[in-house]
Amino acid sequence: MNIVSSLSNGRTVIPAIFRQQLSMQDGDQLIWSARDGELVVTTRHAQLARAQALFQSFAPQNSPSAADELIAERRAAADSE
């Protein structure tokens, strides 16, 4: 656990150990939200991974991806021209 103080202008420094654990780079965008009285900070990369996992759970198993199907359709259409 690390304890930090917020500055008078509302800024807060994220401790280096957390920046390293999250592989944060200068300029990375963070997503801030309040949940159940707590401040939650996540990276855009973490949010994207969470969203991908959520949508993947709805994808049919053992079936070609939508991208693969689209590519196959486009190739078939190009071959017939």
C-alpha positions as CSV (number, residue, x, y, z in Angstrom):
1,M,0.0,0.0,0.0
2,N,1.2,3.5,-0.8
3,I,-0.2,6.7,0.6
4,V,0.0,9.8,-1.5
5,S,-1.5,13.3,-1.0
6,S,-3.3,15.3,-3.6
7,L,-1.9,18.7,-4.5
8,S,-3.8,21.9,-4.1
9,N,-4.6,21.9,-7.8
10,G,-6.1,18.4,-7.6
11,R,-3.2,16.6,-9.1
12,T,-1.9,13.3,-7.6
13,V,1.3,11.5,-8.3
14,I,1.0,7.9,-9.2
15,P,3.9,6.0,-7.4
16,A,6.5,4.6,-9.7
17,I,5.9,1.0,-8.5
18,F,2.3,1.2,-9.9
19,R,3.4,2.9,-13.1
20,Q,5.9,0.0,-13.6
21,Q,3.4,-2.7,-12.8
22,L,0.9,-1.2,-15.3
23,S,3.7,-0.6,-17.9
24,M,2.6,3.0,-18.1
25,Q,4.4,5.4,-20.4
26,D,4.5,9.2,-20.5
27,G,1.3,10.4,-22.2
28,D,-0.7,7.2,-21.5
29,Q,-4.4,7.9,-21.0
30,L,-6.0,6.7,-17.8
31,I,-9.7,6.1,-17.1
32,W,-10.9,7.3,-13.7
33,S,-14.1,6.2,-12.1
34,A,-15.8,6.2,-8.7
35,R,-17.2,2.9,-7.5
36,D,-18.7,2.2,-4.1
37,G,-16.9,5.2,-2.6
38,E,-13.5,4.3,-4.0
39,L,-11.5,5.9,-6.8
40,V,-10.6,3.3,-9.5
41,V,-7.9,4.2,-12.1
42,T,-7.3,1.9,-15.0
43,T,-5.3,2.1,-18.2
44,R,-7.0,2.2,-21.6
45,H,-5.1,-1.0,-22.4
46,A,-6.6,-2.8,-19.4
47,Q,-10.1,-1.6,-20.3
48,L,-9.6,-2.7,-23.9
49,A,-8.5,-6.2,-22.7
50,R,-11.5,-6.4,-20.4
51,A,-13.9,-5.5,-23.2
52,Q,-12.3,-8.0,-25.6
53,A,-12.6,-10.7,-23.0
54,L,-16.3,-9.8,-22.4
55,F,-17.1,-9.9,-26.1
56,Q,-15.0,-13.1,-26.6
57,S,-17.2,-14.8,-24.1
58,F,-20.2,-14.3,-26.4
59,A,-18.4,-15.6,-29.5
60,P,-19.3,-19.1,-30.7
61,Q,-16.6,-21.6,-29.9
62,N,-14.8,-23.5,-32.7
63,S,-16.1,-21.3,-35.4
64,P,-14.2,-19.0,-37.8
65,S,-13.8,-15.4,-36.7
66,A,-16.0,-12.7,-38.3
67,A,-12.8,-11.2,-39.8
68,D,-11.9,-14.6,-41.4
69,E,-15.4,-15.0,-42.8
70,L,-15.3,-11.5,-44.3
71,I,-11.9,-12.0,-45.9
72,A,-13.1,-15.3,-47.4
73,E,-16.2,-13.6,-48.8
74,R,-14.2,-10.8,-50.3
75,R,-11.7,-13.2,-51.9
76,A,-14.6,-15.3,-53.3
77,A,-16.2,-12.1,-54.7
78,A,-12.9,-11.0,-56.3
79,D,-12.4,-14.4,-57.8
80,S,-15.8,-14.3,-59.5
81,E,-15.2,-10.9,-61.1
